[in-house]
Amino acid sequence: MVRLLCYGSFECVLYKYSDYFDDPEDPDTERASSKDRLSRRLLKSGFEKSEHYLVDGLSSAELTRYRTRKREVHQDFIVSFYKNPDVRDFVNPYFAIKITPYMPQERTADFLQELQEIIDADWFIADAQKANFKRLASADTLNEYLAEVFIYAIKQPNIKNKVFQPLLASHNNDLEHRNPNFIGREKQLKQINNYFHDKSNEPIQVIWGLGGVGKTQLALEYAYEFESVYNVIWRLKVETFESALRGARDFTTQQQLFDEDSGDDVVINAFLRWFETKANWLLILDNIEDFNVAYQFLPKKINGHVLITTRLSVIPIGKAMEIDVFTPDVALEFLQKRLKTQLHDTERINAESLAKRLGYFPLALEQAAAYITETPGEDFGSYLSLLEQHGLDILDDAVPTTFYKLTVKATWQISIAKIQMESALQLMNICAYCASDNIFLEWFIKYSYALLEPLQADIADRRMRNRLIKELVRFSLFRYENDSLSLHRLLQEIIREEHQKEYKWVMGCFNLYLTGLIKTNTKTDDRKEIVINAPHALKAAEHMESLIL
């Protein structure tokens, strides 16, 4: 259901039952105090996010008139609403003076019924809030009722609805429905917004990280959360040139810039020219795999904001923001929200154990929650047992959800397939049997003679070593800092599963650390080297033992 009543439903129902629609040039508006002027403009504006209309018969001129007033009002109101209590206090008398007197009494009951039906159908509104609205839904408390609904609605983000046909949402490409299970990332949303609205900054930001960590979901949440700020929002999927071209063609066709059968160059030029000559837009370049492809669809002159998502760890433009896994608390909160339940006692402990087992990784948690939801009698405890019995294969049994099309395995295998250097693949396979963090390359260099070729030669050569490190970190599979590599535990598990019963890589890892430990002099400064590498030797030994037994 459309969550923002005042942005769509509330606006139109009110318009339907009221004769009041004064003109922005009304001299009374100019003579009013700044507070009164702002408040009076609120209802006239209709607000920014009118995507869905529940009434028929509004002419295109009337809708256009609404929309031209929305943008200039909404942002000022949001700021004033939170900073100036007087504006909030004025809402109730504003309805009493300027709205309800113009509503025919014989139609009040119909108005209340229609608006209450909208509220009842909106499952995003808490039951307690619905009860409060219903308590006020009468002719005697009409002003207070309208004010409460208005205040609630103006504070809430919008959710697109596939049930009602949007009349004015042609600027919104193919944004998926807003993810009702999106959680956390408040800090990142705030950082993105603050950075964009500091005019001294470059208007490009890059969200990067491991596949499945939630980059696209964060970008879409930003688009919905701050939709009122922009005149136009367009999401371009740029995994390939073909997918980007399809999005550009959709845009130019929808804007009636060219016919659908226009040539590729014509489409791209028209797409770029539109964005270069317009302002106040948000362009999402989603899932960049090759920057050279994406660059062809990047406007040269930017009068809006560009938000990029990518697995690439380095993009030569924009301010970069890495997205990591959930914190333990957010992971638990996600599972509760996803399963629409409150966790207590044993079930809470099992949920915490599951979140930890999956490394707090968003996509893995989504797949686990989807499986539990779809499977009668399944819970966190039994799912943990399945994980222990079948490993990560059980994740593939969940049906892909609306918001994640690929499984964890499929997502990471795409990145792994892009690694071209044989020595980089060899290093990745060995690292799968180490501890997941702080895999120091100095140990590999020092005891390179224990490694297979070509890794043996490449790790010892600085230039080749830099190349293989770039290969591993390029698509965010690995992190590299302080001369050490790190990777997610689930990624290690997926790599090991690909080896099946092949001992080659676990033996290679075990021999590397065993060789170093034998050669190390415990009476010298080598003791520090032993301490920092011991976790990897122990982990390799554990994997050796499990394979042998």
C-alpha positions as CSV (number, residue, x, y, z in Angstrom):
1,M,0.0,0.0,0.0
2,V,1.1,3.6,-0.5
3,R,2.7,4.5,2.8
4,L,2.8,8.2,2.3
5,L,-0.8,9.2,2.7
6,C,-0.3,12.9,2.3
7,Y,2.0,12.5,-0.8
8,G,-0.6,10.6,-2.8
9,S,-3.7,9.3,-1.2
10,F,-4.2,12.0,1.5
11,E,-3.6,14.7,-1.0
12,C,-6.1,13.4,-3.5
13,V,-8.8,12.4,-1.1
14,L,-8.6,15.8,0.5
15,Y,-8.8,17.5,-2.9
16,K,-11.8,15.4,-3.8
17,Y,-13.8,16.4,-0.8
18,S,-12.8,20.1,-0.5
19,D,-13.5,23.1,-2.6
20,Y,-10.5,24.9,-1.2
21,F,-7.6,25.4,-3.6
22,D,-6.3,28.9,-3.4
23,D,-3.7,30.4,-5.7
24,P,0.0,30.8,-4.9
25,E,-0.2,34.4,-6.1
26,D,-3.0,35.1,-3.6
27,P,-2.1,38.5,-2.0
28,D,-3.2,37.1,1.3
29,T,-0.4,34.6,1.1
30,E,2.1,37.3,0.6
31,R,0.7,39.3,3.6
32,A,0.8,36.4,5.9
33,S,3.5,35.8,8.4
34,S,6.3,33.5,7.3
35,K,4.9,30.7,9.5
36,D,1.4,31.1,8.1
37,R,2.7,31.4,4.6
38,L,4.7,28.2,4.9
39,S,1.8,26.4,6.5
40,R,-0.7,27.5,3.9
41,R,1.5,26.4,1.1
42,L,1.7,22.9,2.5
43,L,-1.7,21.8,1.5
44,K,-1.7,23.7,-1.7
45,S,1.5,22.0,-2.7
46,G,0.3,18.5,-2.4
47,F,3.9,17.5,-1.6
48,E,6.6,16.1,-3.7
49,K,6.0,12.3,-4.0
50,S,2.5,12.1,-5.6
51,E,3.2,8.9,-7.6
52,H,-0.1,7.2,-7.0
53,Y,-3.6,8.7,-7.2
54,L,-6.7,7.0,-5.8
55,V,-9.2,9.3,-7.5
56,D,-10.0,9.8,-11.1
57,G,-11.0,12.9,-12.9
58,L,-8.1,15.3,-12.0
59,S,-7.1,17.0,-15.2
60,S,-3.5,17.0,-16.3
61,A,-3.4,20.7,-15.8
62,E,-4.5,20.3,-12.1
63,L,-1.9,17.6,-11.5
64,T,0.8,19.8,-13.1
65,R,-0.3,22.7,-11.0
66,Y,0.1,20.5,-7.9
67,R,3.5,19.3,-8.9
68,T,4.9,22.7,-9.7
69,R,4.2,23.7,-6.1
70,K,5.6,20.6,-4.4
71,R,9.3,20.9,-4.8
72,E,9.6,24.4,-3.5
73,V,7.7,23.5,-0.4
74,H,8.7,20.1,0.7
75,Q,12.3,20.5,1.6
76,D,11.7,23.7,3.5
77,F,8.9,22.1,5.4
78,I,10.9,19.1,6.5
79,V,13.6,21.4,7.9
80,S,11.0,23.6,9.6
81,F,9.0,20.7,10.9
82,Y,11.9,19.4,13.0
83,K,13.5,22.7,13.9
84,N,10.5,24.9,14.6
85,P,7.8,23.5,16.9
86,D,5.6,26.5,15.9
87,V,5.1,25.0,12.5
88,R,4.0,21.7,13.9
89,D,1.6,23.4,16.3
90,F,0.1,25.4,13.5
91,V,-1.1,22.3,11.5
92,N,-4.3,21.7,13.6
93,P,-5.6,25.3,13.4
94,Y,-4.6,25.4,9.8
95,F,-7.0,22.6,8.9
96,A,-9.7,24.2,11.1
97,I,-9.4,27.6,9.3
98,K,-8.4,26.7,5.8
99,I,-9.7,23.2,4.9
100,T,-12.6,21.8,6.9
101,P,-14.9,24.8,6.4
102,Y,-14.7,24.1,2.7
103,M,-15.7,20.5,3.0
104,P,-19.5,19.9,2.6
105,Q,-20.8,18.4,5.8
106,E,-23.0,15.9,3.9
107,R,-19.8,14.4,2.5
108,T,-17.7,14.2,5.7
109,A,-18.7,10.6,6.4
110,D,-17.7,9.5,2.9
111,F,-14.4,11.3,3.3
112,L,-13.6,9.7,6.7
113,Q,-14.5,6.3,5.3
114,E,-12.3,6.6,2.3
115,L,-9.3,7.9,4.2
116,Q,-9.7,5.2,6.9
117,E,-9.8,2.5,4.3
118,I,-6.4,3.7,3.0
119,I,-5.0,3.7,6.5
120,D,-6.3,0.2,7.3
121,A,-4.9,-1.2,4.1
122,D,-1.4,0.2,4.8
123,W,0.4,-2.6,6.6
124,F,3.4,-0.3,7.2
125,I,1.5,1.7,9.7
126,A,1.7,0.3,13.2
127,D,-1.5,-1.1,14.8
128,A,-1.2,1.4,17.6
129,Q,-0.9,4.3,15.2
130,K,-4.0,3.0,13.2
131,A,-5.9,2.8,16.5
132,N,-5.1,6.4,17.2
133,F,-6.2,7.5,13.8
134,K,-9.5,5.6,14.2
135,R,-10.1,7.1,17.6
136,L,-10.0,10.6,16.0
137,A,-11.9,9.7,12.8
138,S,-15.1,11.6,13.4
139,A,-16.7,14.8,12.4
140,D,-16.2,16.2,15.9
141,T,-12.5,15.7,15.8
142,L,-12.0,16.2,12.1
143,N,-9.3,18.9,12.4
144,E,-7.2,16.9,14.9
145,Y,-7.6,13.8,12.7
146,L,-6.4,15.5,9.6
147,A,-3.5,17.1,11.5
148,E,-2.4,13.7,12.9
149,V,-2.6,12.0,9.6
150,F,-0.8,14.8,8.0
151,I,2.0,14.9,10.6
152,Y,2.5,11.1,10.4
153,A,2.5,11.1,6.6
154,I,5.0,14.0,6.1
155,K,7.5,12.2,8.3
156,Q,7.3,8.8,6.5
157,P,9.2,7.6,3.4
158,N,7.2,6.6,0.3
159,I,6.7,3.1,-1.0
160,K,5.7,2.4,-4.5
161,N,2.8,0.2,-5.1
162,K,2.2,-2.1,-8.1
163,V,-1.6,-2.2,-7.4
164,F,-2.3,1.4,-8.4
165,Q,-1.1,2.8,-11.7
166,P,1.3,5.7,-11.3
167,L,0.2,8.7,-13.4
168,L,3.3,10.8,-12.8
169,A,6.1,8.4,-12.0
170,S,7.5,8.2,-15.5
171,H,10.8,9.6,-14.2
172,N,11.3,6.6,-12.0
173,N,12.6,3.9,-14.4
174,D,12.5,0.4,-13.0
175,L,13.3,1.0,-9.3
176,E,12.2,-2.2,-7.5
177,H,9.5,-1.8,-4.9
178,R,11.0,-0.4,-1.8
179,N,12.5,-3.2,0.3
180,P,10.3,-3.4,3.5
181,N,13.1,-5.4,5.2
182,F,15.8,-2.9,4.6
183,I,17.5,-2.2,8.0
184,G,20.5,-0.4,9.4
185,R,22.8,1.7,7.2
186,E,21.4,4.9,8.8
187,K,25.0,6.3,9.1
188,Q,25.7,5.6,5.4
189,L,22.4,7.1,4.2
190,K,23.2,10.3,6.2
191,Q,26.7,10.4,4.8
192,I,25.5,10.1,1.3
193,N,22.9,12.8,1.7
194,N,25.2,15.2,3.6
195,Y,28.0,14.8,1.0
196,F,25.7,15.4,-2.0
197,H,24.2,18.5,-0.5
198,D,27.5,20.1,0.3
199,K,27.9,22.1,-3.0
200,S,31.7,22.2,-2.6
201,N,31.9,18.4,-3.2
202,E,32.1,16.5,-6.4
203,P,28.5,15.3,-7.2
204,I,29.5,11.7,-7.6
205,Q,29.6,9.0,-4.9
206,V,30.6,5.3,-5.2
207,I,29.2,2.6,-3.0
208,W,31.5,-0.4,-3.3
209,G,31.9,-3.8,-1.6
210,L,31.6,-7.6,-1.9
211,G,28.7,-8.9,-4.0
212,G,25.6,-9.5,-1.9
213,V,26.6,-7.0,0.8
214,G,23.7,-4.7,0.0
215,K,25.1,-1.9,-2.3
216,T,22.2,-1.7,-4.6
217,Q,19.7,-1.9,-1.7
218,L,21.5,1.0,-0.1
219,A,21.3,3.1,-3.3
220,L,17.6,2.3,-3.8
221,E,16.9,3.2,-0.2
222,Y,18.6,6.5,-0.6
223,A,16.5,7.1,-3.8
224,Y,13.3,6.5,-1.9
225,E,14.3,8.2,1.3
226,F,15.3,11.4,-0.5
227,E,13.1,11.2,-3.5
228,S,11.4,14.5,-2.7
229,V,14.7,16.3,-3.3
230,Y,14.9,15.4,-6.9
231,N,12.8,16.2,-10.0
232,V,14.0,13.0,-11.8
233,I,15.5,9.7,-10.6
234,W,16.8,7.2,-13.1
235,R,18.5,3.9,-12.4
236,L,20.8,2.6,-15.2
237,K,21.9,-1.0,-14.8
238,V,25.5,-1.0,-16.2
239,E,26.7,-4.6,-15.8
240,T,27.2,-4.6,-19.5
241,F,27.0,-2.1,-22.4
242,E,23.8,-3.8,-23.6
243,S,22.0,-3.4,-20.2
244,A,23.1,0.2,-19.9
245,L,22.0,0.9,-23.5
246,R,18.6,-0.7,-22.8
247,G,18.1,1.7,-19.8
248,A,19.2,4.7,-21.8
249,R,16.8,3.7,-24.6
250,D,13.9,3.3,-22.2
251,F,14.7,6.8,-20.8
252,T,14.9,8.6,-24.2
253,T,11.7,6.8,-25.4
254,Q,9.8,7.7,-22.2
255,Q,10.9,11.3,-22.4
256,Q,9.9,11.2,-26.1
257,L,13.3,12.3,-27.2
258,F,13.5,9.8,-30.0
259,D,11.7,6.8,-31.4
260,E,12.3,3.4,-30.0
261,D,14.2,2.3,-33.1
262,S,16.8,5.1,-33.0
263,G,20.4,4.1,-33.5
264,D,22.6,3.4,-30.5
265,D,24.7,6.5,-30.8
266,V,21.6,8.7,-31.2
267,V,20.2,7.2,-28.0
268,I,23.3,7.7,-26.0
269,N,23.8,11.2,-27.1
270,A,20.2,12.1,-26.4
271,F,20.5,10.5,-23.0
272,L,23.6,12.4,-22.1
273,R,22.3,15.7,-23.5
274,W,19.1,15.5,-21.4
275,F,21.1,15.0,-18.2
276,E,23.7,17.7,-19.1
277,T,21.0,20.3,-19.8
278,K,18.7,19.5,-16.8
279,A,19.2,19.9,-13.1
280,N,18.1,18.4,-9.8
281,W,18.2,14.8,-10.8
282,L,19.6,11.6,-9.4
283,L,21.3,9.1,-11.7
284,I,22.1,5.7,-10.3
285,L,24.7,3.8,-12.2
286,D,24.1,0.3,-10.7
287,N,26.6,-2.6,-10.6
288,I,29.5,-1.3,-12.7
289,E,31.6,-4.2,-13.9
290,D,33.7,-2.2,-16.3
291,F,34.3,1.5,-15.8
292,N,35.0,2.1,-19.5
293,V,31.4,0.9,-20.2
294,A,29.9,3.1,-17.5
295,Y,31.9,6.1,-18.5
296,Q,30.0,6.2,-21.9
297,F,26.8,6.9,-20.0
298,L,28.2,9.4,-17.5
299,P,27.1,13.1,-18.2
300,K,30.1,15.4,-18.8
301,K,28.3,18.3,-17.1
302,I,26.6,17.3,-13.9
303,N,23.8,19.5,-12.5
304,G,22.5,16.7,-10.3
305,H,23.9,13.7,-8.4
306,V,25.4,10.5,-9.6
307,L,25.3,7.4,-7.3
308,I,27.4,4.5,-8.4
309,T,27.3,0.9,-7.0
310,T,30.1,-1.6,-7.9
311,R,32.2,-4.5,-6.7
312,L,35.2,-2.7,-8.1
313,S,37.4,-1.6,-5.3
314,V,38.8,1.3,-7.3
315,I,36.8,3.8,-9.4
316,P,38.7,6.8,-10.8
317,I,35.9,9.3,-10.0
318,G,33.7,10.2,-7.0
319,K,33.9,9.8,-3.3
320,A,34.2,6.1,-2.4
321,M,32.2,4.4,0.5
322,E,32.8,0.8,1.3
323,I,29.9,-1.3,2.6
324,D,30.6,-4.1,5.0
325,V,28.5,-6.8,6.6
326,F,25.9,-6.2,9.3
327,T,26.8,-5.8,12.9
328,P,25.6,-8.6,15.1
329,D,22.8,-6.5,16.5
330,V,21.6,-5.3,13.1
331,A,21.8,-8.9,11.8
332,L,19.5,-10.1,14.6
333,E,17.1,-7.2,14.0
334,F,17.0,-8.1,10.3
335,L,16.1,-11.7,11.0
336,Q,13.3,-10.6,13.3
337,K,12.0,-8.1,10.8
338,R,12.3,-10.6,7.9
339,L,10.4,-13.3,9.7
340,K,7.9,-10.8,11.3
341,T,8.5,-12.2,14.8
342,Q,9.9,-11.3,18.1
343,L,12.6,-13.7,19.3
344,H,12.9,-14.9,22.8
345,D,15.0,-17.4,24.8
346,T,16.2,-20.4,22.8
347,E,15.0,-19.0,19.4
348,R,16.9,-15.8,20.0
349,I,20.1,-17.8,20.9
350,N,19.6,-19.9,17.7
351,A,19.1,-16.7,15.6
352,E,22.3,-15.2,17.0
353,S,24.2,-18.4,16.3
354,L,22.8,-18.5,12.7
355,A,23.8,-14.9,12.1
356,K,27.3,-15.6,13.4
357,R,27.6,-18.8,11.3
358,L,26.7,-16.8,8.2
359,G,29.2,-14.1,9.0
360,Y,26.5,-11.5,9.4
361,F,26.4,-11.4,5.6
362,P,23.2,-9.7,4.3
363,L,22.5,-11.9,1.3
364,A,23.2,-15.1,3.2
365,L,20.9,-14.0,6.0
366,E,18.2,-13.1,3.4
367,Q,18.5,-16.6,1.9
368,A,18.3,-18.3,5.3
369,A,15.3,-16.3,6.3
370,A,13.6,-17.0,2.9
371,Y,14.1,-20.7,3.4
372,I,12.8,-20.7,6.9
373,T,9.7,-18.6,5.8
374,E,9.0,-20.9,2.9
375,T,9.5,-24.2,4.7
376,P,6.7,-25.3,7.1
377,G,8.1,-26.3,10.5
378,E,11.5,-24.8,9.9
379,D,13.1,-22.5,12.5
380,F,16.6,-21.1,13.3
381,G,17.7,-24.2,15.2
382,S,16.7,-26.7,12.6
383,Y,18.2,-24.5,9.8
384,L,21.5,-24.5,11.7
385,S,21.4,-28.3,11.7
386,L,20.9,-28.3,8.0
387,L,23.9,-26.0,7.5
388,E,26.1,-28.3,9.5
389,Q,24.9,-31.3,7.6
390,H,24.8,-29.9,4.0
391,G,27.1,-26.8,4.2
392,L,26.3,-23.8,2.1
393,D,24.5,-25.9,-0.5
394,I,21.4,-25.4,1.6
395,L,21.5,-21.7,0.8
396,D,20.8,-22.6,-2.9
397,D,17.5,-24.2,-1.8
398,A,15.9,-20.8,-1.1
399,V,13.9,-19.3,-3.9
400,P,15.5,-16.0,-5.1
401,T,13.6,-13.1,-3.6
402,T,12.4,-9.9,-5.2
403,F,15.3,-7.9,-3.9
404,Y,18.1,-10.4,-4.5
405,K,18.0,-12.3,-7.8
406,L,21.2,-14.4,-7.2
407,T,22.3,-16.7,-4.4
408,V,25.5,-16.0,-2.4
409,K,27.3,-18.7,-4.4
410,A,26.2,-17.4,-7.8
411,T,27.1,-13.8,-6.8
412,W,30.6,-14.6,-5.8
413,Q,31.3,-17.1,-8.6
414,I,30.7,-14.2,-11.0
415,S,33.6,-12.3,-9.3
416,I,35.8,-15.4,-9.1
417,A,35.4,-16.1,-12.8
418,K,36.8,-12.6,-13.6
419,I,40.2,-13.5,-12.0
420,Q,42.5,-14.1,-15.0
421,M,46.0,-14.6,-13.4
422,E,46.8,-18.2,-12.6
423,S,49.0,-17.2,-9.6
424,A,46.1,-15.0,-8.2
425,L,43.8,-18.1,-8.4
426,Q,46.4,-20.2,-6.7
427,L,46.8,-17.6,-3.9
428,M,43.0,-17.5,-3.5
429,N,42.8,-21.2,-3.2
430,I,45.5,-21.4,-0.5
431,C,43.9,-18.5,1.4
432,A,40.7,-20.5,1.6
433,Y,42.4,-22.7,4.2
434,C,43.9,-19.9,6.3
435,A,42.2,-17.9,9.0
436,S,40.0,-15.2,7.3
437,D,41.8,-12.1,8.5
438,N,45.4,-10.8,8.3
439,I,47.0,-13.3,5.9
440,F,50.4,-11.7,5.8
441,L,52.1,-11.9,2.5
442,E,55.6,-11.6,4.0
443,W,55.3,-15.2,5.0
444,F,54.5,-16.2,1.4
445,I,57.4,-14.2,0.1
446,K,59.9,-15.6,2.6
447,Y,58.9,-19.2,2.1
448,S,57.9,-19.0,-1.6
449,Y,59.9,-22.1,-2.4
450,A,57.2,-24.1,-0.7
451,L,54.6,-22.8,-3.2
452,L,53.5,-24.1,-6.7
453,E,54.5,-22.3,-9.9
454,P,53.6,-19.7,-11.1
455,L,52.7,-18.4,-7.7
456,Q,56.2,-19.2,-6.4
457,A,57.8,-16.8,-8.9
458,D,55.1,-14.2,-9.0
459,I,54.9,-13.7,-5.2
460,A,58.6,-13.1,-5.0
461,D,58.6,-10.6,-7.8
462,R,57.3,-7.2,-6.6
463,R,55.8,-6.2,-9.9
464,M,54.0,-9.5,-10.4
465,R,53.0,-9.5,-6.7
466,N,51.3,-6.2,-7.2
467,R,49.4,-7.5,-10.2
468,L,48.1,-10.5,-8.5
469,I,47.0,-8.5,-5.4
470,K,45.1,-6.1,-7.8
471,E,43.4,-9.2,-9.3
472,L,42.2,-10.4,-5.9
473,V,41.0,-7.0,-4.5
474,R,39.6,-5.7,-7.8
475,F,36.1,-7.2,-7.3
476,S,36.1,-6.9,-3.5
477,L,36.7,-10.6,-2.9
478,F,39.7,-9.7,-0.8
479,R,40.7,-6.7,1.3
480,Y,44.4,-5.7,1.3
481,E,45.9,-3.5,4.0
482,N,49.1,-3.4,6.0
483,D,50.6,-6.0,3.6
484,S,48.0,-8.6,4.5
485,L,44.9,-10.1,2.8
486,S,41.5,-10.7,4.4
487,L,38.4,-12.4,3.0
488,H,34.9,-13.4,4.2
489,R,34.6,-16.8,5.9
490,L,31.7,-17.7,3.7
491,L,33.8,-17.0,0.6
492,Q,36.5,-19.3,2.0
493,E,33.8,-22.0,2.5
494,I,32.5,-21.7,-1.0
495,I,36.0,-21.9,-2.5
496,R,36.8,-25.0,-0.4
497,E,33.5,-26.6,-1.5
498,E,34.7,-26.2,-5.1
499,H,37.8,-28.3,-4.2
500,Q,35.6,-31.1,-2.9
501,K,38.0,-33.9,-1.8
502,E,41.0,-32.5,-3.7
503,Y,43.9,-32.2,-1.2
504,K,46.2,-30.1,-3.4
505,W,45.3,-26.7,-1.9
506,V,44.9,-27.6,1.8
507,M,48.3,-29.5,1.5
508,G,49.8,-26.4,-0.1
509,C,48.6,-24.2,2.7
510,F,49.6,-26.6,5.4
511,N,53.1,-27.1,3.9
512,L,53.7,-23.4,3.5
513,Y,53.1,-22.7,7.2
514,L,54.8,-25.9,8.4
515,T,57.9,-25.0,6.3
516,G,58.0,-21.6,7.9
517,L,57.6,-22.9,11.4
518,I,60.4,-25.4,11.0
519,K,62.8,-22.8,9.6
520,T,61.9,-20.1,12.1
521,N,64.4,-19.5,15.0
522,T,62.3,-19.1,18.2
523,K,65.3,-17.5,20.0
524,T,65.3,-14.4,17.8
525,D,62.8,-11.8,16.7
526,D,61.1,-14.4,14.5
527,R,58.9,-15.2,17.5
528,K,56.7,-12.3,16.6
529,E,56.4,-13.7,13.1
530,I,55.3,-17.0,14.6
531,V,52.6,-15.4,16.7
532,I,50.9,-13.4,13.9
533,N,51.0,-16.4,11.5
534,A,50.1,-19.2,14.0
535,P,46.3,-18.7,13.5
536,H,46.7,-19.6,9.8
537,A,48.9,-22.7,10.6
538,L,46.3,-23.9,13.1
539,K,43.4,-23.3,10.7
540,A,45.3,-25.2,7.9
541,A,45.9,-28.1,10.4
542,E,42.2,-28.2,11.3
543,H,41.2,-28.5,7.6
544,M,43.8,-31.2,7.0
545,E,42.5,-33.1,10.0
546,S,38.8,-32.8,8.8
547,L,39.7,-34.0,5.3
548,I,41.8,-37.0,6.5
549,L,39.2,-38.1,9.0
